[in-house]
């Protein structure tokens, strides 16, 4: 356990304590909130809640726990590494692979594969179960994911996500056809009030914004591009359902199987959603870089099936 102390300056007045600690102790916002929740941070000798507003001269003392030994184990699992340098990597995650260990999925995850292929060189900021993981995509979503190999890179990438400058573009097949070819969905997302496994649009949820463009229309379905301005859990799936056009094959948020799904069970294995491209500023070199991935085979096969319905 290391102890760090900081004093609030003029430009810190009114700043939330969790933000102040994140900046001064070089932690992620979630890590600083955990420090506060665990009672390991004090303002003028008194423990406070994460929404405490800083005053000039406040003395903040933070007990930083020592890194825990890594629980996730390396596994020799194939992983498609699109880009890699000494600071970060970009991988193309296959559909069906869990990103990091969790109850029910302690092995066979992307983290297990990364620990093997990168020989343990991953950032430690997100703890023993999620080393290197800056952002996530669902188990049954395929596509691009960036990985931090150092804590400095992790902090820089996390800041871009927070400031909404990290670019993420997805493609999906939706059930039904939106009236307009382009649109923006603005609706707050939070935990479902009754089903804790699901997210929902709730009044006191976190702000969430999704832009969509229809690329191709079919009878009863459409192929769309979606750009995230925010990155809430299950954002695309919740937002598209909210406008009456959920992601094809989504068993959690779907509205029952369509006849097309019933007739194409071999192709549709949960949601038809792919993280197609990402773009960001390299946190160490300051170079703007972007990556694009091909649609997976199951996705293109579905599009061909749908196109035949237009013939």
C-alpha positions as CSV (number, residue, x, y, z in Angstrom):
1,X,0.0,0.0,0.0
2,X,1.4,3.4,-1.0
3,X,0.1,6.7,0.4
4,X,-0.2,9.8,-1.8
5,X,-1.2,13.3,-0.8
6,X,-2.5,16.2,-3.0
7,X,-3.7,19.7,-2.4
8,X,-6.5,21.3,-4.4
9,X,-5.6,24.4,-6.4
10,X,-7.7,27.2,-7.8
11,X,-8.6,25.3,-10.9
12,X,-9.8,22.3,-8.8
13,X,-12.5,24.3,-7.1
14,X,-15.9,22.6,-7.7
15,X,-14.3,19.5,-9.2
16,X,-15.7,16.1,-8.1
17,X,-13.4,14.2,-5.8
18,X,-13.3,11.1,-8.1
19,X,-12.2,13.2,-11.0
20,X,-9.6,15.0,-8.9
21,X,-8.1,11.7,-7.7
22,X,-8.2,10.2,-11.2
23,X,-6.2,13.1,-12.5
24,X,-3.7,13.4,-9.6
25,X,-3.1,9.7,-8.9
26,X,-3.2,8.8,-12.6
27,X,-6.1,6.3,-12.2
28,X,-9.1,5.7,-14.3
29,X,-12.4,7.3,-13.1
30,X,-13.8,3.9,-12.2
31,X,-10.6,3.0,-10.2
32,X,-10.7,6.3,-8.3
33,X,-14.4,5.7,-7.5
34,X,-13.4,2.2,-6.1
35,X,-10.7,3.8,-3.9
36,X,-13.4,6.1,-2.5
37,X,-15.9,3.3,-2.1
38,X,-13.3,1.3,-0.2
39,X,-12.7,4.2,2.2
40,X,-9.1,4.5,1.0
41,X,-9.3,8.3,0.3
42,X,-9.8,11.1,2.7
43,X,-10.4,14.9,2.4
44,X,-8.9,16.8,5.3
45,X,-8.8,13.5,7.2
46,X,-12.4,12.6,6.5
47,X,-13.8,10.0,4.1
48,X,-16.2,11.5,1.5
49,X,-18.5,10.2,-1.2
50,X,-17.5,10.3,-4.9
51,X,-19.6,13.4,-5.6
52,X,-17.9,15.6,-3.1
53,X,-17.0,18.9,-4.6
54,X,-13.4,20.2,-4.1
55,X,-12.6,23.4,-2.3
56,X,-9.4,25.4,-2.5
57,X,-6.7,24.0,-0.2
58,X,-8.4,20.7,0.4
59,X,-5.8,18.0,1.3
60,X,-6.6,14.7,-0.3
61,X,-4.8,11.6,1.0
62,X,-5.1,8.4,-1.1
63,X,-4.1,4.9,-0.1
64,X,-3.2,3.1,-3.4
65,X,-3.3,-0.7,-3.0
66,X,-0.5,-2.7,-4.4
67,X,-1.2,-4.5,-7.7
68,X,-2.8,-7.9,-7.1
69,X,-1.3,-11.0,-8.7
70,X,-2.8,-11.7,-12.0
71,X,-5.6,-14.3,-11.8
72,X,-6.3,-14.7,-15.5
73,X,-4.0,-17.3,-17.0
74,X,-2.3,-17.2,-20.4
75,X,-3.9,-19.6,-23.0
76,X,-2.6,-20.5,-26.5
77,X,-5.8,-19.4,-28.3
78,X,-5.6,-18.0,-31.8
79,X,-6.2,-14.2,-31.9
80,X,-6.3,-11.9,-34.9
81,X,-3.9,-9.0,-34.1
82,X,-4.5,-6.3,-36.6
83,X,-1.9,-3.9,-35.2
84,X,0.6,-4.0,-32.4
85,X,3.4,-1.8,-31.0
86,X,5.1,-1.5,-27.6
87,X,2.2,0.6,-26.2
88,X,-1.0,-0.8,-27.6
89,X,-2.6,-3.3,-30.0
90,X,-5.8,-3.6,-32.0
91,X,-7.4,-7.0,-32.3
92,X,-10.3,-8.4,-34.4
93,X,-12.5,-10.4,-31.9
94,X,-14.5,-13.3,-33.3
95,X,-18.2,-13.6,-32.5
96,X,-18.8,-15.9,-29.5
97,X,-15.6,-15.0,-27.6
98,X,-15.9,-13.4,-24.2
99,X,-13.6,-10.4,-23.7
100,X,-12.5,-11.0,-20.2
101,X,-13.0,-13.6,-17.4
102,X,-16.2,-13.4,-15.4
103,X,-18.4,-15.9,-13.5
104,X,-19.1,-18.7,-15.9
105,X,-16.3,-17.8,-18.3
106,X,-13.0,-18.0,-16.5
107,X,-11.1,-19.5,-19.5
108,X,-11.1,-19.2,-23.2
109,X,-11.5,-15.4,-23.2
110,X,-9.7,-12.8,-25.2
111,X,-7.7,-11.8,-22.1
112,X,-6.5,-15.3,-21.7
113,X,-5.4,-15.3,-25.4
114,X,-3.7,-11.8,-25.1
115,X,-1.8,-12.8,-22.0
116,X,-0.2,-15.7,-24.0
117,X,0.5,-13.8,-27.2
118,X,1.7,-10.6,-25.6
119,X,3.6,-12.5,-22.8
120,X,1.8,-10.7,-20.1
121,X,2.7,-7.2,-21.3
122,X,-0.7,-5.6,-20.7
123,X,-1.8,-2.5,-18.7
124,X,-2.7,-3.2,-15.0
125,X,-5.1,-0.4,-14.5
126,X,-8.3,-2.5,-14.8
127,X,-7.0,-5.1,-12.3
128,X,-6.3,-8.8,-12.4
129,X,-9.3,-9.9,-14.5
130,X,-9.3,-7.3,-17.2
131,X,-5.6,-6.4,-18.0
132,X,-5.3,-4.3,-21.0
133,X,-9.0,-3.9,-21.6
134,X,-9.9,-0.2,-22.2
135,X,-13.3,-0.9,-23.8
136,X,-15.4,-3.9,-24.5
137,X,-17.8,-5.4,-27.1
138,X,-20.3,-8.1,-26.3
139,X,-19.6,-11.8,-26.5
140,X,-21.7,-12.2,-29.7
141,X,-20.5,-9.0,-31.3
142,X,-17.5,-9.4,-33.6
143,X,-15.0,-6.8,-34.6
144,X,-12.3,-4.4,-33.6
145,X,-11.1,-3.8,-30.1
146,X,-8.1,-1.8,-28.8
147,X,-5.9,-3.1,-26.1
148,X,-3.5,-1.1,-23.8
149,X,-0.1,-2.7,-23.2
150,X,1.1,0.0,-20.8
151,X,-0.7,2.1,-18.1
152,X,0.3,5.3,-19.8
153,X,-1.4,4.2,-23.1
154,X,-4.4,3.0,-21.1
155,X,-4.9,6.4,-19.5
156,X,-4.6,8.2,-22.8
157,X,-7.1,6.0,-24.6
158,X,-9.6,6.1,-21.7
159,X,-9.4,9.9,-21.8
160,X,-10.4,9.9,-25.5
161,X,-13.3,7.6,-24.7
162,X,-14.4,10.0,-21.9
163,X,-14.1,13.0,-24.2
164,X,-16.0,11.2,-27.0
165,X,-13.1,11.7,-29.5
166,X,-12.5,7.9,-29.9
167,X,-14.3,6.9,-33.1
168,X,-16.4,3.7,-33.3
169,X,-18.4,2.6,-36.3
170,X,-20.5,-0.6,-36.3
171,X,-22.6,-2.4,-38.9
172,X,-25.7,-4.3,-38.1
173,X,-28.8,-6.0,-39.7
174,X,-31.9,-4.7,-38.1
175,X,-35.4,-6.1,-38.1
176,X,-37.8,-3.8,-40.1
177,X,-37.0,-0.5,-41.8
178,X,-36.7,2.9,-40.2
179,X,-38.6,5.6,-42.0
180,X,-35.6,7.8,-42.5
181,X,-32.3,6.9,-44.1
182,X,-30.3,8.7,-41.4
183,X,-31.1,9.5,-37.8
184,X,-29.8,10.0,-34.3
185,X,-31.1,8.2,-31.2
186,X,-30.6,10.2,-28.0
187,X,-31.8,8.3,-24.9
188,X,-30.3,7.7,-21.5
189,X,-29.3,4.2,-20.6
190,X,-29.1,2.5,-17.2
191,X,-29.7,-0.9,-15.6
192,X,-33.1,-2.4,-16.2
193,X,-35.3,-1.8,-13.1
194,X,-36.5,-5.4,-13.1
195,X,-34.1,-7.6,-15.1
196,X,-30.5,-6.9,-13.8
197,X,-29.0,-8.8,-16.8
198,X,-30.4,-6.1,-19.2
199,X,-29.9,-2.4,-19.8
200,X,-32.8,-0.1,-20.6
201,X,-33.7,3.5,-21.4
202,X,-34.3,5.0,-18.0
203,X,-34.9,8.6,-16.9
204,X,-31.9,8.7,-14.6
205,X,-29.6,6.8,-16.9
206,X,-26.3,7.9,-18.4
207,X,-26.5,10.1,-21.6
208,X,-26.2,7.9,-24.7
209,X,-26.1,9.0,-28.4
210,X,-26.2,6.7,-31.5
211,X,-26.1,7.9,-35.1
212,X,-27.4,5.5,-37.8
213,X,-27.4,5.4,-41.6
214,X,-29.3,2.9,-43.7
215,X,-27.0,1.2,-46.2
216,X,-29.4,-1.2,-47.8
217,X,-33.1,-2.0,-47.4
218,X,-34.8,-5.4,-47.8
219,X,-38.3,-6.7,-47.2
220,X,-38.6,-6.6,-43.4
221,X,-34.9,-5.9,-42.7
222,X,-32.2,-3.4,-43.3
223,X,-28.4,-3.2,-43.3
224,X,-27.2,-0.1,-41.3
225,X,-24.0,1.7,-40.2
226,X,-24.0,3.0,-36.7
227,X,-21.6,5.5,-35.1
228,X,-21.4,5.7,-31.4
229,X,-20.9,9.1,-29.7
230,X,-21.0,7.5,-26.3
231,X,-20.2,3.9,-25.2
232,X,-22.8,2.6,-22.8
233,X,-23.3,-1.1,-22.1
234,X,-25.5,-2.7,-24.9
235,X,-26.0,0.8,-26.3
236,X,-26.7,-0.2,-29.9
237,X,-29.0,-3.1,-29.0
238,X,-31.0,-0.9,-26.5
239,X,-31.2,2.1,-28.8
240,X,-32.2,0.2,-32.0
241,X,-34.9,-1.7,-30.0
242,X,-36.2,1.6,-28.7
243,X,-37.1,2.8,-32.2
244,X,-38.8,-0.5,-33.0
245,X,-35.9,-2.0,-35.1
246,X,-33.8,-4.3,-32.9
247,X,-30.7,-6.2,-34.1
248,X,-31.5,-9.3,-36.0
249,X,-30.9,-12.4,-33.9
250,X,-30.6,-10.6,-30.5
251,X,-32.1,-13.0,-28.0
252,X,-31.8,-10.7,-25.0
253,X,-33.5,-7.6,-26.5
254,X,-35.3,-9.2,-29.5
255,X,-39.0,-9.3,-30.0
256,X,-39.3,-13.0,-30.9
257,X,-37.9,-14.8,-33.8
258,X,-39.0,-13.8,-37.3
259,X,-39.8,-16.4,-40.0
260,X,-36.5,-15.5,-41.7
261,X,-34.6,-16.3,-38.5
262,X,-36.4,-19.6,-38.1
263,X,-35.5,-20.5,-41.7
264,X,-31.8,-19.5,-41.4
265,X,-30.8,-20.9,-38.0
266,X,-27.5,-22.1,-39.3
267,X,-26.5,-18.5,-40.1
268,X,-28.0,-16.5,-37.3
269,X,-26.2,-17.2,-34.0
270,X,-27.3,-14.3,-31.8
271,X,-27.1,-10.7,-32.8
272,X,-25.9,-9.6,-36.2
273,X,-23.6,-6.8,-35.1
274,X,-20.0,-6.1,-36.1
275,X,-17.5,-3.5,-34.8
276,X,-16.2,-2.5,-38.2
277,X,-13.9,0.4,-37.6
278,X,-12.2,2.4,-34.9
279,X,-10.1,5.6,-34.9
280,X,-8.1,7.3,-32.3
281,X,-5.0,9.4,-31.5
282,X,-2.1,7.3,-30.5
283,X,-1.7,8.3,-26.8
284,X,2.1,8.2,-27.0
285,X,3.0,9.3,-30.5
286,X,0.0,11.6,-31.0
287,X,-0.5,10.1,-34.5
288,X,-4.1,9.8,-35.7
289,X,-4.6,6.1,-36.7
290,X,-7.7,4.1,-37.8
291,X,-8.5,0.5,-38.7
292,X,-11.2,-1.2,-40.6
293,X,-12.2,-4.8,-40.6
294,X,-14.0,-7.0,-43.1
295,X,-17.5,-8.2,-42.3
296,X,-17.4,-11.8,-41.0
297,X,-18.5,-14.6,-43.3
298,X,-21.8,-15.2,-41.5
299,X,-22.8,-11.5,-41.9
300,X,-22.0,-11.4,-45.7
301,X,-23.9,-14.7,-46.2
302,X,-26.9,-13.2,-44.5
303,X,-26.8,-10.1,-46.7
304,X,-26.7,-12.3,-49.8
305,X,-29.8,-14.2,-48.6
306,X,-31.6,-10.9,-48.0
307,X,-30.6,-9.5,-51.4
308,X,-32.3,-12.5,-53.0
309,X,-35.5,-11.4,-51.4
310,X,-35.2,-8.2,-53.4
311,X,-34.9,-10.0,-56.7
